[in-house]
């Protein structure tokens, strides 16, 4: 009788936990959906394609940044964390980080913001969606389990550097391998640093192009600017290295 009661109580707790996960998961998805709707409600493609609009916004952003660099940096860092946790991709934020703060401060803010946000997303996925992720991806990525078992930090570092998987998915896949939180965070911090530095440098280069031109420059003029083509060359080199490493790593 005592054993039956204990089993019943345990099953009740499991059921409550599952219900709580479902409720919190729905809340999380609702927040993501609301954020997307709000973002696209306030911004349109014209906001990113009009040279005059970008130049005016650039001047406003510079004024805000210069008025209080520390507060602006903290707000941007929090924004990057929220962005990567809710949406799970980083391309817009590293360009924006370089555009507003320059390549050095921008890189630091983006690297820490994306690493913290990615780790938060990993923890969320590990708690709420672990069963779903295992069902969806365990067969496809089963060959990586042994690699992570051999040396978790080194292989996660390579996993981050190599890429080849959409950022959102790359943040939740490690739930299959039960990656330690510290390995996930520091592996992300170090592994993503090269490409984020290059991407942020590109954003800083775009800022400089806009600053030095009163009229919209041609695509050729933009590409031939050292602050633009050097990061692009660096990015191409990283892509080639990533492809070569990916063939071996994901073999």
N, C-alpha and C positions, 0 to 999 in steps of 0.2 A: 504493500500500500504506500509506504514511504517512497519507494523507488518510482512508482507510477506518478505520485504527486510531484517529485523532483523533475521527472521528464516533462510533465505537463507544464510546470513553471518555466522550464528551460525553453520549451517550444513557444510559450507565450512571450517570453523575452525576445526570442528570435523574430517572431512575427511583429512585435512592436518596433524592433530595430529596422526591419525591412520596410514597414510603413513609414517610419521616420525618414529613411533614406529616400523613399519615393517622394515624400512631401518636399524635402529639402532639394532633391534633384529637380522637381518641377519648378520650385522657386528660383533655382539657379538658371534653368533654361528660360524662365520668364524674364529674368533680369537681362540675360543676353539678348533676347528678342526685343525687349524694350529699349535697350541701349542702341541696337542697330536701327530701330525705327526712329529713335530720337536723333541719331547721328545723320541719317539720310534725310530727315525732315529739315534739318538746319543747314545741311551742306548739299551742294549740287556739283555737277561736273564743271559748271562755269566758274565755280570758286577756285578750281585747280587749273583752269585753262586760260584765264584772262591774265595777261602780263601785268596790266595796270593794277588789277585787284590784288595779285600776288605781291607786287611791289609795295602797294599801300599797306597791306597786312604785314609785310616784312618790317616796315618802318614802325608800325604799332607794336609788333612783337619785340623789336629792339628796344623801344622806349620802356616797355614793361620789364624786360630783362635787366636793363641798365638801372632802373629805379631801385630794384632789390634783387640782386643775383641769387642770394641764398634762398629766399622765399620762393622765387620763380623756379629754381632748381628742384626744391622739395615738391612743389606742386606738379612739375613735369614728371618727376620720379614716381610719384603716386599715380599719375595718369598712365604712365607706361606699365606699371604693375597691374592696374585695373584693366588696361587694354589687352595685355597679353593673357591675363587670367580669364577674361570674359570671351575674347575672340580667338586668342591663341595664335596670332601671327604678328611678325615684327617688322616687315618691310616699311610701312609708313612711318613708324616711330623712329627708326634709325635715320631716315632721311630728315625728318622733322627735328630730331635732336641735333644733327649736324647743322641744319639750317638756322636754328635759333642760337645754339650755344657754341658752335664751332666744333672742330673735330676732336679736341682733347677732352673738354668738359662734357661735350655731347656724348662721346664714346663711353665715358665712365657712367653717366646717368643711364644711358641705354642698356649697357651691359648689366649693371646692377638691377635696373628695373625689369628687364626681360628675364633675368635669372630668378629673381624673387617671384615674379608673376608666373613663370613656367613651373617653379617648384610648388607654388600654391595650386596651380591647375593640376599638377601631378597628384598632390595630396587629395584634392577634391575628387579626381577620377578614381584614385585608389580606394576611396571610401564609398563613393556612390555608384560607380559604373564598372567596378572590377570584373564582375561576372559577365557583363555585356562585352567588355573589351576582350576578355579571354575567349568568349564564344566567337567573336568576330575575327580576331587576329592571331590567336594562339597557333593555329596550323601554319599560317603563312610565315610567321617569324619564329618558329620553333627552333630553327638552326642557330639563332642568336643566344638561346638560353645557355648553352654550354660555354659560349664565349664570355658571357657575363659572369658565369660561375668561376671561371679561371682567374680573372682579375677584374673585378667589377669596376673600379674607378678608371683604370686605363682604358678599358673597352667602352665605357660610357663617354670618356673624353674623346675617343676616336669617333664614336657614334655621333657626338655633337659636332665635331669638326667636319666629318664626311658629309653629313646631311643627306639629301636625296629623298627625304620624307617630309611632307608638309609639316610646318612647325607645330600646328595644333596636335596632329597625330603623333609627332615625335615626342611631345610632352606627356602623352597618356600611355604610349606603348610600354614604357619602362615598368608599368604596373604588372606586366607579364613576367618580369624578371625580378620583382621585389627589390628594386634598387634602393639602397639606403638614402635617406634624405640628404645627408651631408655630401655623399658622392654625387647625387643628382645636382645639388646646388653648385658645388665647386667645379664639377665636370662641365656644367652649363657655362659657368663664369669664364673658365679658361678656354673651353672648346669653341665657344661662339665668338670669342674676342677678336680673332683675325678678320672674319667676314663683317662683323659689326663695326670695327674700326674703318674698314674700307668703305662700307655703306654710309657711315656717318661722315667720312671725308667727302664723299660724293655730295651729301646734303650741304656741307659747308661750302663746297665748290659752287653749287647752284646759287647759294646766297651771294657769293662774290660776283658771279656773273650778273645777277640782277643789280647789285650795287654799282657795278661799273658800266651799266648800259641804261640809257634813258629810253631807248626804243627796244622793242623785242628783238633779240639777236636771232640769227638763223640757226638751224640745227647744226650746220657745219661749223659755224663760229663757236657754238657751245661745245661741240665735241673736240675742237682743236684747242680749247682752253686747258692748260696744264692741270688746273685744279679739278677738271672733269675727266680728261683722258687717262691721267695717272691712276686714279681710283678704279676706272673701268678696266684698265690693263691688269691691275692688281686683282680685281674680281675675277677676270678671265683666268688668270694663273691659278687662283684658289679653286675655281671650278674644275680645271684640268687635273689638279692634284686630287681634288675630291673624287673625281670620276675614277682615277687610277686606284685610289685607296678603296673606293666603294666596291670595285670589282673583286678585290681581295677580301674586304671585310664582310660583304654580303654574299660571298660565294657559297 
